[in-house]
């Protein structure tokens, strides 16, 4: 948020007013999301949580019919077992609801603390710089501040770009699924938008529940859904991403894939989501250490 507040100050808007305005806009967007989208989303999520094991069961039954006619039993039996286990796991997911609620509350408290700390850093002139000067030895301060400034700019651009990408892809997915008649379009759109945080793998992961749900309606709808997600990914890769991320400095695709694998190994889904910004920070530090500009 700091670069946005700096631009407001250049336009003669006091820093306190700029910070309050920016945080108010963010809170208003979050409030609007909870007011407009969350009620129907919660309803669809509840229905989907109840029906998804049924969908898995129907899928396994349909697959059994197909496999008896076309596929050798040596191949069909392992797949049947996988589908059965997936259905059992979903049915048992409710038992973990209490621990999930505790985790959500802990995450909410952390989010509030981060928001408060961020507010104080942004509202105070050169707040991050003052903090760095307070905790880092004098001789290292110029270099540390230079690195932090680069990280601030690069991650700021990456974050804003990802938010726009998630919103655009989520809305397009919701709209397209609604048009072709796939159930739970709102939930699937939100999933597609959220998984946009995972480069390369996100769109493929988002398509899996949509195809499963579409298959329970008809095989043709599942095929149509698969084609739809493929087209959305192509539009994203060649139209949306270049436009939205044109000002963002990216990493090499191989570096991103390795970062995702390492992040997933160490911290699961959160490691996957945070892998790209962490890799970006490491790349900036390495560039500074080895004198690359």
C-alpha positions as CSV (number, residue, x, y, z in Angstrom):
1,X,0.0,0.0,0.0
2,X,2.9,2.3,0.6
3,X,3.5,3.3,-3.1
4,X,-0.2,4.2,-3.5
5,X,-0.1,6.5,-0.5
6,X,3.2,8.0,-1.8
7,X,1.4,8.9,-5.0
8,X,-1.5,10.4,-3.1
9,X,1.0,12.6,-1.2
10,X,2.5,13.8,-4.5
11,X,-1.0,15.1,-5.3
12,X,-1.0,17.1,-2.1
13,X,-3.2,14.7,-0.1
14,X,-1.9,14.4,3.5
15,X,-0.4,11.0,4.3
16,X,-2.9,10.3,7.1
17,X,-5.9,11.1,4.8
18,X,-4.4,9.0,2.0
19,X,-3.8,6.0,4.3
20,X,-7.3,6.2,5.9
21,X,-8.8,6.5,2.4
22,X,-6.9,3.5,1.1
23,X,-7.7,1.3,4.1
24,X,-11.3,2.4,4.0
25,X,-11.6,1.4,0.3
26,X,-10.1,-2.0,1.1
27,X,-12.5,-2.5,4.0
28,X,-15.4,-1.4,1.9
29,X,-14.5,-3.9,-0.8
30,X,-14.2,-6.7,1.8
31,X,-17.5,-5.6,3.3
32,X,-19.2,-5.6,-0.1
33,X,-17.8,-9.0,-0.8
34,X,-19.3,-10.4,2.4
35,X,-22.6,-8.6,1.9
36,X,-23.2,-9.4,-1.8
37,X,-21.3,-12.6,-2.6
38,X,-20.8,-14.6,0.7
39,X,-24.6,-15.4,1.4
40,X,-25.2,-17.1,-2.0
41,X,-21.6,-18.5,-1.9
42,X,-22.2,-20.0,1.6
43,X,-25.5,-21.5,0.4
44,X,-23.9,-23.1,-2.6
45,X,-20.9,-24.3,-0.5
46,X,-23.3,-26.0,1.9
47,X,-25.2,-27.7,-0.9
48,X,-21.9,-28.7,-2.6
49,X,-20.5,-30.2,0.6
50,X,-23.6,-32.3,1.0
51,X,-23.8,-33.4,-2.7
52,X,-20.1,-33.8,-3.6
53,X,-19.8,-37.3,-2.1
54,X,-22.9,-38.2,-4.1
55,X,-21.3,-36.8,-7.2
56,X,-18.2,-38.9,-6.6
57,X,-20.3,-42.0,-6.1
58,X,-22.3,-41.3,-9.3
59,X,-19.0,-40.7,-11.1
60,X,-17.6,-44.0,-9.9
61,X,-20.8,-45.8,-10.9
62,X,-20.7,-44.2,-14.4
63,X,-17.1,-45.1,-14.7
64,X,-17.9,-48.7,-13.7
65,X,-20.4,-49.0,-16.5
66,X,-17.9,-47.6,-19.0
67,X,-15.0,-49.7,-17.8
68,X,-17.0,-53.0,-18.0
69,X,-17.6,-52.3,-21.7
70,X,-14.3,-50.7,-22.8
71,X,-11.5,-51.0,-20.2
72,X,-9.7,-53.9,-18.8
73,X,-10.5,-54.7,-15.1
74,X,-6.9,-54.4,-14.1
75,X,-7.1,-50.7,-14.9
76,X,-10.6,-50.0,-13.6
77,X,-10.2,-51.5,-10.1
78,X,-7.4,-49.1,-8.9
79,X,-9.4,-46.1,-10.3
80,X,-12.5,-47.5,-8.6
81,X,-10.6,-47.7,-5.3
82,X,-9.4,-44.1,-5.6
83,X,-12.9,-42.8,-6.3
84,X,-14.2,-44.7,-3.3
85,X,-11.5,-43.4,-1.0
86,X,-12.1,-39.9,-2.2
87,X,-15.8,-40.2,-1.4
88,X,-15.0,-41.5,2.1
89,X,-12.6,-38.7,2.8
90,X,-15.2,-36.1,1.8
91,X,-17.8,-37.7,4.0
92,X,-15.4,-37.7,7.0
93,X,-14.4,-34.1,6.4
94,X,-17.1,-32.8,8.8
95,X,-15.3,-34.4,11.7
96,X,-12.5,-31.8,11.2
97,X,-14.9,-28.8,11.3
98,X,-14.0,-27.8,14.9
99,X,-10.3,-27.7,14.3
100,X,-10.9,-25.9,11.0
101,X,-12.9,-23.2,12.9
102,X,-10.1,-22.8,15.4
103,X,-7.6,-22.4,12.6
104,X,-9.9,-19.8,10.9
105,X,-10.1,-17.8,14.2
106,X,-6.3,-17.9,14.6
107,X,-5.9,-16.7,11.0
108,X,-8.4,-13.9,11.5
109,X,-6.5,-12.7,14.6
110,X,-3.2,-12.8,12.6
111,X,-4.8,-10.9,9.8
112,X,-6.0,-8.2,12.1
113,X,-2.6,-7.8,13.7
114,X,-0.9,-7.6,10.3
115,X,-3.4,-5.0,9.2
116,X,-2.8,-2.9,12.3
117,X,1.0,-3.1,11.9
118,X,0.7,-2.3,8.2
119,X,-1.4,0.7,9.0
120,X,1.2,2.2,11.3
121,X,4.0,1.5,8.9
122,X,2.1,3.2,6.0
123,X,0.6,6.1,7.9
124,X,4.0,7.2,9.3
125,X,6.4,9.0,6.9
126,X,9.1,6.5,6.0
127,X,7.8,4.1,8.7
128,X,9.6,1.0,7.3
129,X,12.8,3.0,6.9
130,X,12.7,4.1,10.6
131,X,12.0,0.5,11.6
132,X,15.0,-0.8,9.6
133,X,17.2,1.9,11.1
134,X,16.1,0.8,14.6
135,X,17.0,-2.9,14.2
136,X,19.9,-3.0,11.6
137,X,23.5,-1.8,12.3
138,X,24.3,1.5,10.7
139,X,26.9,0.2,8.2
140,X,24.3,-2.1,6.6
141,X,21.3,0.3,6.6
142,X,21.8,1.8,3.1
143,X,22.1,-1.6,1.4
144,X,19.1,-3.0,3.5
145,X,16.9,-0.1,2.6
146,X,17.8,-0.4,-1.1
147,X,16.8,-4.1,-1.1
148,X,13.6,-3.4,0.9
149,X,12.6,-0.7,-1.6
150,X,13.0,-3.1,-4.5
151,X,11.0,-5.8,-2.7
152,X,8.3,-3.3,-1.9
153,X,7.9,-2.2,-5.5
154,X,8.2,-5.7,-7.0
155,X,5.8,-7.4,-4.6
156,X,3.4,-4.5,-4.8
157,X,3.1,-4.9,-8.5
158,X,2.9,-8.7,-8.3
159,X,0.2,-8.6,-5.6
160,X,-2.0,-6.0,-7.4
161,X,-1.6,-8.0,-10.6
162,X,-2.6,-11.2,-8.9
163,X,-5.7,-9.6,-7.4
164,X,-6.8,-8.3,-10.8
165,X,-6.1,-11.7,-12.4
166,X,-8.1,-13.6,-9.7
167,X,-11.1,-11.3,-10.0
168,X,-11.1,-11.3,-13.8
169,X,-10.6,-15.1,-14.2
170,X,-13.1,-15.9,-11.4
171,X,-15.8,-13.7,-12.9
172,X,-15.2,-15.1,-16.4
173,X,-15.4,-18.6,-15.1
174,X,-18.6,-17.9,-13.1
175,X,-20.2,-16.3,-16.1
176,X,-19.2,-19.1,-18.6
177,X,-20.3,-21.9,-16.3
178,X,-23.6,-20.2,-15.6
179,X,-24.2,-19.9,-19.4
180,X,-23.6,-23.6,-20.1
181,X,-25.6,-24.7,-17.0
182,X,-22.9,-26.2,-14.7
183,X,-24.3,-26.2,-11.1
184,X,-22.5,-24.2,-8.3
185,X,-21.1,-21.7,-10.7
186,X,-20.4,-19.1,-7.9
187,X,-18.4,-21.6,-5.9
188,X,-16.4,-22.8,-8.9
189,X,-15.8,-19.2,-10.0
190,X,-14.4,-18.3,-6.5
191,X,-12.2,-21.4,-6.6
192,X,-10.9,-20.5,-10.0
193,X,-10.1,-16.9,-8.8
194,X,-8.4,-18.1,-5.7
195,X,-6.3,-20.8,-7.4
196,X,-5.1,-18.1,-9.8
197,X,-2.5,-17.4,-7.0
198,X,-0.9,-20.7,-8.1
199,X,0.9,-20.1,-11.4
200,X,0.5,-22.7,-14.1
201,X,-1.1,-25.3,-11.9
202,X,-3.9,-23.2,-10.6
203,X,-6.2,-23.3,-13.7
204,X,-5.8,-27.1,-14.0
205,X,-6.6,-27.7,-10.3
206,X,-9.7,-25.4,-10.6
207,X,-11.1,-27.4,-13.5
208,X,-11.1,-30.7,-11.6
209,X,-14.2,-30.1,-9.4
210,X,-16.0,-28.4,-12.2
211,X,-15.5,-31.3,-14.6
212,X,-16.6,-33.8,-11.9
213,X,-19.8,-31.9,-11.2
214,X,-20.5,-31.4,-14.9
215,X,-20.1,-35.1,-15.5
216,X,-22.8,-35.9,-13.0
217,X,-25.2,-33.9,-15.2
218,X,-24.0,-35.4,-18.5
219,X,-20.7,-36.5,-20.2
220,X,-21.3,-33.9,-22.9
221,X,-21.5,-31.1,-20.3
222,X,-18.2,-32.4,-18.7
223,X,-16.6,-32.3,-22.2
224,X,-17.9,-28.8,-22.7
225,X,-16.6,-27.7,-19.3
226,X,-13.2,-29.1,-20.1
227,X,-13.1,-27.2,-23.4
228,X,-14.3,-24.1,-21.5
229,X,-11.5,-24.2,-18.9
230,X,-9.0,-24.8,-21.7
231,X,-10.3,-21.7,-23.6
232,X,-10.2,-19.6,-20.4
233,X,-6.6,-20.6,-19.7
234,X,-5.6,-19.7,-23.3
235,X,-7.3,-16.3,-23.0
236,X,-5.6,-15.8,-19.7
237,X,-2.2,-16.7,-21.0
238,X,-2.3,-14.7,-24.2
239,X,-4.6,-11.8,-23.4
240,X,-5.3,-11.2,-19.7
241,X,-1.8,-11.9,-18.2
242,X,0.2,-9.7,-20.6
243,X,-2.2,-6.8,-20.1
244,X,-2.5,-7.1,-16.3
245,X,1.1,-8.1,-15.5
246,X,2.9,-6.0,-18.1
247,X,4.4,-3.7,-15.4
248,X,5.3,-6.6,-13.1
249,X,8.8,-8.2,-13.2
250,X,8.4,-12.0,-13.4
251,X,10.7,-14.9,-12.7
252,X,11.7,-17.6,-15.2
253,X,9.0,-20.3,-15.5
254,X,11.4,-23.1,-14.3
255,X,12.3,-21.0,-11.2
256,X,8.5,-20.6,-10.5
257,X,7.8,-24.3,-10.9
258,X,10.7,-25.3,-8.6
259,X,9.6,-22.7,-6.1
260,X,6.1,-24.1,-6.1
261,X,7.4,-27.7,-5.5
262,X,9.6,-26.6,-2.7
263,X,6.9,-24.4,-1.1
264,X,4.4,-27.3,-1.2
265,X,6.9,-29.7,0.3
266,X,7.7,-27.4,3.3
267,X,4.3,-25.7,4.0
268,X,1.5,-27.3,2.0
269,X,-1.0,-25.1,0.2
270,X,0.2,-21.9,1.9
271,X,3.7,-22.7,0.8
272,X,2.5,-23.1,-2.8
273,X,0.7,-19.7,-2.6
274,X,3.6,-17.9,-1.0
275,X,6.3,-19.6,-3.1
276,X,6.4,-17.0,-5.8
277,X,6.7,-13.9,-3.6
278,X,9.3,-15.6,-1.5
279,X,11.3,-16.6,-4.6
280,X,11.0,-13.0,-5.8
281,X,12.5,-11.7,-2.5
282,X,15.3,-14.3,-2.7
283,X,16.0,-13.3,-6.3
284,X,16.3,-9.6,-5.3
285,X,18.7,-10.4,-2.5
286,X,20.8,-12.6,-4.8
287,X,20.9,-9.9,-7.5
288,X,22.1,-7.4,-4.9
289,X,24.8,-9.8,-3.5
290,X,26.2,-10.6,-6.9
291,X,25.9,-7.1,-8.3
292,X,23.3,-7.8,-11.0
293,X,21.1,-4.9,-12.1
